């Protein structure tokens, strides 16, 4: 089940929480309920796809407090807020912090499901980017320090002869290292190396 998306419903109103869980399960989602932000933090989610359906105003830590705590802890679950009376400042804070949507209670079924689908899609995209980043960083970590120097100069558009002169090594050594870099990074050309370097830069930004 680790690959199945899980929707975490954090809502202090027990009747509403139960109704939301039933609605989501009837729509084909796996969902789990929590009575408070503290309850959720006591049972942190495993590293699996998902999102949060989060009441903005609750006794104790608010939904906004939980959103901030998740960010501090590096838990990248997208948030859809539910609120009965959100003020402008709270709404702006929620959206600036990356909330997918802010829905007013009572919420219509299709509006709720649409927002949660967008949240799950964002989570899938974010997870894919993290996995790609980890894969690329592992590939680059396999390069020796000298191979990384050669890689950087190739990406900068330098020819083998110029690289050899800049690094003080034989041109045939550069050719060998260039071949090693291509194999380790799974690239077939200098242009592909450039694209890999740019992609790694974007993912690390």
C-alpha positions as CSV (number, residue, x, y, z in Angstrom):
1,X,0.0,0.0,0.0
2,X,3.1,2.3,0.2
3,X,2.4,3.5,-3.3
4,X,-1.3,4.3,-2.7
5,X,-2.3,7.9,-2.1
6,X,-3.6,8.7,1.4
7,X,-5.7,11.7,2.2
8,X,-5.3,13.0,5.7
9,X,-8.4,14.7,7.1
10,X,-7.6,16.9,10.0
11,X,-11.0,18.2,11.4
12,X,-12.0,18.7,15.0
13,X,-15.7,18.4,14.3
14,X,-16.2,14.6,14.7
15,X,-19.5,14.5,12.7
16,X,-18.0,16.5,9.8
17,X,-14.8,14.4,9.9
18,X,-16.8,11.2,9.7
19,X,-18.9,12.6,6.9
20,X,-15.8,13.6,4.9
21,X,-14.1,10.3,5.4
22,X,-17.2,8.5,4.2
23,X,-17.4,10.8,1.1
24,X,-13.8,10.2,0.2
25,X,-14.0,6.5,0.6
26,X,-17.1,6.3,-1.5
27,X,-15.2,8.3,-4.2
28,X,-12.5,5.7,-4.2
29,X,-9.9,7.4,-2.0
30,X,-8.1,6.0,1.0
31,X,-8.5,8.5,3.8
32,X,-7.5,8.8,7.5
33,X,-9.0,11.1,10.1
34,X,-7.4,13.2,12.9
35,X,-9.2,15.2,15.6
36,X,-6.5,17.9,15.8
37,X,-3.2,19.1,14.5
38,X,-1.5,17.6,17.5
39,X,-3.1,14.2,16.8
40,X,-1.8,14.3,13.2
41,X,1.7,15.2,14.4
42,X,1.7,12.3,16.9
43,X,1.1,10.0,13.9
44,X,3.3,11.4,11.2
45,X,2.6,9.9,7.8
46,X,5.0,7.4,6.2
47,X,6.7,8.4,3.1
48,X,3.8,7.8,0.8
49,X,1.8,9.8,-1.7
50,X,-1.0,11.9,-0.3
51,X,-2.3,15.3,0.8
52,X,-4.0,17.0,3.7
53,X,-7.6,18.2,3.9
54,X,-7.2,20.6,6.8
55,X,-9.6,22.6,8.9
56,X,-8.1,26.1,9.2
57,X,-9.5,26.9,12.7
58,X,-9.3,24.3,15.4
59,X,-8.8,24.3,19.2
60,X,-5.1,24.4,20.0
61,X,-2.7,24.6,17.1
62,X,-4.6,25.9,14.0
63,X,-4.5,24.5,10.5
64,X,-2.1,27.3,9.6
65,X,0.2,26.2,12.5
66,X,0.1,22.7,11.2
67,X,0.9,23.8,7.7
68,X,4.0,25.7,9.0
69,X,5.1,22.7,11.1
70,X,4.9,20.4,8.1
71,X,7.2,22.8,6.2
72,X,9.7,23.0,9.0
73,X,9.8,19.2,9.2
74,X,10.1,18.8,5.5
75,X,6.9,16.9,5.1
76,X,5.9,17.8,1.5
77,X,2.1,17.0,1.6
78,X,0.0,19.6,-0.3
79,X,-2.8,21.2,1.7
80,X,-6.4,21.9,0.9
81,X,-7.9,24.1,3.6
82,X,-11.5,24.0,4.8
83,X,-12.9,27.0,6.7
84,X,-16.1,28.3,8.0
85,X,-15.0,31.9,8.3
86,X,-11.6,32.7,6.9
87,X,-10.3,36.3,7.2
88,X,-8.3,37.8,4.4
89,X,-5.0,37.7,6.3
90,X,-5.4,34.0,7.1
91,X,-6.4,33.2,3.5
92,X,-3.4,35.1,2.1
93,X,-1.0,33.4,4.6
94,X,-2.4,30.0,3.6
95,X,-2.0,30.5,-0.1
96,X,1.5,32.1,0.2
97,X,2.6,29.1,2.1
98,X,1.6,26.9,-0.8
99,X,-2.0,25.7,-0.1
100,X,-3.6,24.2,-3.2
101,X,-7.0,25.7,-2.3
102,X,-9.1,27.2,0.4
103,X,-12.7,25.9,0.5
104,X,-15.6,27.3,2.4
105,X,-17.8,25.1,4.6
106,X,-20.2,23.7,3.6
107,X,-18.3,22.5,0.5
108,X,-19.9,20.9,-2.5
109,X,-18.8,17.4,-3.3
110,X,-17.4,18.0,-6.8
111,X,-15.5,21.2,-5.6
112,X,-13.9,19.2,-2.8
113,X,-12.9,16.2,-5.0
114,X,-11.6,18.5,-7.7
115,X,-9.3,20.3,-5.1
116,X,-8.1,17.1,-3.7
117,X,-7.3,15.7,-7.1
118,X,-5.2,18.7,-7.8
119,X,-3.4,18.3,-4.5
120,X,-2.6,14.7,-5.2
121,X,-1.4,15.6,-8.7
122,X,0.9,18.2,-7.2
123,X,2.2,15.7,-4.7
124,X,2.9,13.2,-7.5
125,X,4.8,15.9,-9.5
126,X,6.8,17.0,-6.4
127,X,7.7,13.4,-5.6
128,X,8.7,12.7,-9.2
129,X,11.0,15.8,-9.1
130,X,12.6,14.7,-5.8
131,X,13.2,11.2,-7.2
132,X,14.7,12.6,-10.4
133,X,16.9,14.9,-8.3
134,X,18.1,12.1,-6.1
135,X,18.9,10.0,-9.2
136,X,20.8,12.8,-10.9
137,X,22.8,13.6,-7.7
138,X,23.7,9.9,-7.4
139,X,24.9,9.9,-10.9
140,X,27.1,13.0,-10.4
141,X,28.4,11.7,-7.1
142,X,29.8,8.7,-9.1
143,X,32.2,11.0,-10.9
144,X,35.7,11.4,-9.6
145,X,36.9,15.0,-8.8
146,X,38.9,15.1,-12.0
147,X,36.0,13.7,-14.0
148,X,33.8,16.4,-12.6
149,X,36.3,19.0,-13.7
150,X,36.3,17.6,-17.2
151,X,32.5,17.5,-17.2
152,X,32.3,21.2,-16.2
153,X,34.7,22.2,-19.0
154,X,32.8,20.1,-21.5
155,X,29.5,21.8,-20.5
156,X,31.3,25.1,-20.8
157,X,32.0,24.2,-24.5
158,X,35.7,23.6,-24.3
159,X,37.3,21.2,-26.7
160,X,39.5,18.3,-25.5
161,X,42.8,20.1,-26.4
162,X,41.7,23.2,-24.4
163,X,40.6,21.0,-21.5
164,X,43.9,19.2,-21.4
165,X,45.8,22.5,-21.4
166,X,43.6,24.0,-18.6
167,X,43.9,20.9,-16.4
168,X,47.6,20.2,-17.3
169,X,46.9,16.6,-18.4
170,X,47.3,14.8,-21.7
171,X,44.6,15.1,-24.3
172,X,44.2,11.3,-24.5
173,X,43.5,11.4,-20.7
174,X,40.8,13.9,-21.3
175,X,39.3,11.7,-24.0
176,X,39.3,8.8,-21.6
177,X,37.7,10.8,-18.8
178,X,35.2,12.2,-21.3
179,X,34.2,8.7,-22.2
180,X,33.9,7.7,-18.5
181,X,31.7,10.7,-17.9
182,X,29.4,9.8,-20.8
183,X,29.0,6.3,-19.5
184,X,28.5,7.2,-15.9
185,X,25.9,9.8,-16.7
186,X,24.2,7.8,-19.5
187,X,24.8,10.6,-22.0
188,X,25.5,10.3,-25.7
189,X,26.7,13.8,-26.5
190,X,28.0,17.0,-25.0
191,X,24.6,18.5,-25.6
192,X,23.0,15.8,-23.4
193,X,25.6,16.6,-20.7
194,X,24.6,20.2,-20.9
195,X,20.9,19.3,-20.4
196,X,21.8,17.1,-17.4
197,X,23.8,19.9,-15.9
198,X,20.9,22.4,-16.4
199,X,18.4,19.9,-15.0
200,X,20.5,19.3,-11.9
201,X,20.8,23.1,-11.4
202,X,17.0,23.5,-11.7
203,X,16.3,20.8,-9.2
204,X,18.9,22.2,-6.7
205,X,17.6,25.7,-7.0
